[in-house]
Amino acid sequence: METQLINIDGKDYFLKFGYGAFRVLGKIWKVETLEATGEKISKAFKNIDKKNGGFGFEQLDVLSDMIFSAIICKNPEVENISPCSILNLLEIKK
């Protein structure tokens, strides 16, 4: 399995997407099941504005939470990464 790495504010973090990341997302979103977590992701990305070619704030927030949960899953000692730091990594092009 390939290791994914992300750099936020000059510090490298390994990412781990999997069941643990979904548990972290569930805690963030205050949902109780894996299914409810998956539904929130599906709903957010089902509403992408394909006509105008862009992510809305809902999609960016969900994507930021997904990246955060993957960081926490692989690096449990991490306490404070701001959502803005994660969102600043995303380059949105039209």
N, C-alpha and C positions, 0 to 999 in steps of 0.2 A: 504494500500500500504506500502510495506516494505521500510524503509529508508536506503539508501546506504551511507556509510561513507568511506572516503579515507584519509590516513595520508600522507602528503607531508612535508618533512623536519621538522618533529616533530609537525606539526599543522594539526588538523582534519578539514576536509571539507565535508559537506553534498553534495550529488550529486542529480541532478534532470534531468532526461532524458525525453524529451518531445518536444512539439512544440517550446518552448522558446530556448531550446538547439539547435534546427535546425536553428533558426533565428541567433543565435550567430555564428554557423558554416557558414551560408551563408555570414555573414559579414566578417569572417576570410578569406573565400575562394573567396570573391567578386563575389558571384553568387546571382541572383535576385529572385529565386523561390525555393519553397520547393522541387519540382521535381528535379531541378538541383543539389541541395544539396544531395538528396537521390541517384541520379545517380553517384555522385562522390564517395559516400560510397560504393555503389554496385560495381562500376568499380574497386575500390581499392581491395576489398576483393574477387572479382572474379578471380583476378590474383595471388592468394596465390600459392606458390610453394609447392603443396601437395607431389610431388615426393621427395623433399628434406626436407620436414617437417618444413618449416620455413616461417616466415613473412619477407618480404623485407622492405626496408626503406620506400617505399610508404605506406605500411600497417601500419607500426609503426607511421609514421607521422599523418595519418588519425586517428588512435586510440588515439594518444596523443591529437589531436584537439578535438575529441569527448569527452574525459575526461575533458579537459579544458572547453569546452562549458557547460558541465553538472555542473561543479563547479561554473562557472559564473552565470548560470541560477538560482542556488539555493543561491549563495552568491555574489550578485551584487557588494558588497563593495570591493571584492578582485580585486586588480589591477595588480599584477605582480607575476605570477608563471611561472618559466621557463619551456620550453618544456623538457629540460634535467631532471628536477626534476620529471616530470610525467613519462618520459621514464625509469628513474631509478627504478620505481615501478614495471615495467613489467619484470618478470623473464621469459626469453625465454629458453625453454628446447628442446632438440632434442631427 
